[in-house]
Amino acid sequence: MPDLHLPVLLGEVVAHLSFAAPGLIVDATIGLGGHAQALLESCPGSTLLGLDRDPQAIANTRRRLSDFEDRITLVCSPFAELSTVLAATHSPRPMAVLADFGCSSLQLDSPERGFSFSRDGPLDMRMGDDGPTAADLVNDASAERLMRILWDYGEENRARAIVATILRRREEKALTTTGELSRLVAQVLGRRPGQKIHPATRTFQALRIAVNNELGQIENFVEPAVRSLAPGGRLAMISFHSLEDRIVKHTLRRLEGRAPTAPGPPGPPEKTTPLIRLVNRRPIRPTENEERRNPRSRSARLRVAQKLETPE
Ligand SMILES: C[S@@+](CC[C@H](N)C(=O)[O-])C[C@H]1O[C@@H](n2cnc3c(N)ncnc32)[C@H](O)[C@@H]1O
């Protein structure tokens, strides 16, 4: 199969998650299976449980990894359900868990999936095949909800103007395609000469995050993933924007037993028993060479935590 998605920070992920002792590796976002294949090759005695909420990703990866058929189990599931999947598959405690958040290039580049502002398709944006689409949100959500989505998830400071135009437009006719929405946003924002990013970039990112409840999924994943690990096992997570990375960083800090930095209730900060140590205190970034080869890697940040052998 051609390389439809170049795995990001591949060498760094393999270096941090390859254990000499065989065990279970979980790839919680198996996508096109690039990271999974490299991990299977570098850990010959290990087995791999792969999750993805996208049935197409599971089907493609099953074909790509057919040589490893007897070492892999693939399950179509959101990663927030990891504990349930581990129990249902009678899996042992994993030695390694990987999550490479966001969408695959295959999803982003397939117009029929509705993620792309530059190629026309249905206004869908669902990674799985259930739940409301982006068109449902754009045509039915209240003005307040749409404002919050664009503001909170897209950091779009012209949210008010975009939402006002959406509301006027949908009274005449529902918005049903990515082309309609991207033209509408471009009309509202205009395009400055030399501006590199498309004016609809932030709106599309915001809607995608909302449609897939991406941040809620991460909030419900990090701690259960750490708790599921075998003692000494590792969790590696790759984020692509600050909203994802913030959840990862704060949750790891708490599980490391450090006081929260966000303002909390008055009184001494809650003391928690450390469950992990951070393998890298600063996130690992792609090299310039990788950024050149794969522009999508530019915003990637890898954080790795190791479960303590005996939680203190
Ligand atoms: C960046 S791609 C992963 C690419 C993969 N590491 C590879 O090498 O091909 C992210 C994948 O995670 C999946 N995904 C995103 N959010 C998910 C969630 N909450 N639960 C399960 N899968 C999810 C997407 O469907 C997509 O296939």
The ligand as a Tripos MOL2 file, in Angstrom:
@<TRIPOS>MOLECULE
LIG
   27    29     1     0     0
SMALL
NO_CHARGES

@<TRIPOS>ATOM
      1 C1         -2.6030   10.7410   13.2630 C.3       1 LIG1
      2 S1         -3.5550    9.3500   12.8330 S.3       1 LIG1
      3 C2         -2.5790    8.0040   13.4040 C.3       1 LIG1
      4 C3         -1.5900    7.5560   12.4050 C.3       1 LIG1
      5 C4         -0.8250    6.3150   12.8080 C.3       1 LIG1
      6 N1         -0.0020    6.5400   13.9610 N.3       1 LIG1
      7 C5         -0.0070    5.7860   11.6470 C.2       1 LIG1
      8 O1          1.2160    5.6410   11.7860 O.co2     1 LIG1
      9 O2         -0.5670    5.5410   10.5750 O.co2     1 LIG1
     10 C6         -4.7940    9.3940   14.0260 C.3       1 LIG1
     11 C7         -5.7840    8.2600   13.9640 C.3       1 LIG1
     12 O3         -6.4440    8.2620   15.2220 O.3       1 LIG1
     13 C8         -7.7960    8.0050   15.0290 C.3       1 LIG1
     14 N2         -8.4860    8.6220   16.1590 N.ar      1 LIG1
     15 C9         -8.6010    9.9280   16.4420 C.ar      1 LIG1
     16 N3         -9.2830   10.0970   17.5780 N.ar      1 LIG1
     17 C10        -9.5840    8.8670   18.0360 C.ar      1 LIG1
     18 C11       -10.2590    8.3910   19.1870 C.ar      1 LIG1
     19 N4        -10.7740    9.2270   20.0940 N.pl3     1 LIG1
     20 N5        -10.3570    7.0620   19.3600 N.ar      1 LIG1
     21 C12        -9.8170    6.1940   18.4360 C.ar      1 LIG1
     22 N6         -9.2010    6.5930   17.3250 N.ar      1 LIG1
     23 C13        -9.0650    7.9180   17.1230 C.ar      1 LIG1
     24 C14        -8.1280    8.6300   13.7060 C.3       1 LIG1
     25 O4         -9.2630    7.9890   13.1490 O.3       1 LIG1
     26 C15        -6.8540    8.3930   12.9200 C.3       1 LIG1
     27 O5         -6.9400    7.2100   12.1660 O.3       1 LIG1
@<TRIPOS>BOND
     1     1     2 1
     2     2     3 1
     3     2    10 1
     4     3     4 1
     5     4     5 1
     6     5     6 1
     7     5     7 1
     8     7     8 2
     9     7     9 1
    10    10    11 1
    11    11    12 1
    12    11    26 1
    13    12    13 1
    14    13    14 1
    15    13    24 1
    16    14    15 ar
    17    14    23 ar
    18    15    16 ar
    19    16    17 ar
    20    17    18 ar
    21    17    23 ar
    22    18    19 1
    23    18    20 ar
    24    20    21 ar
    25    21    22 ar
    26    22    23 ar
    27    24    25 1
    28    24    26 1
    29    26    27 1
@<TRIPOS>SUBSTRUCTURE
     1 LIG1         1 GROUP 0 **** ****
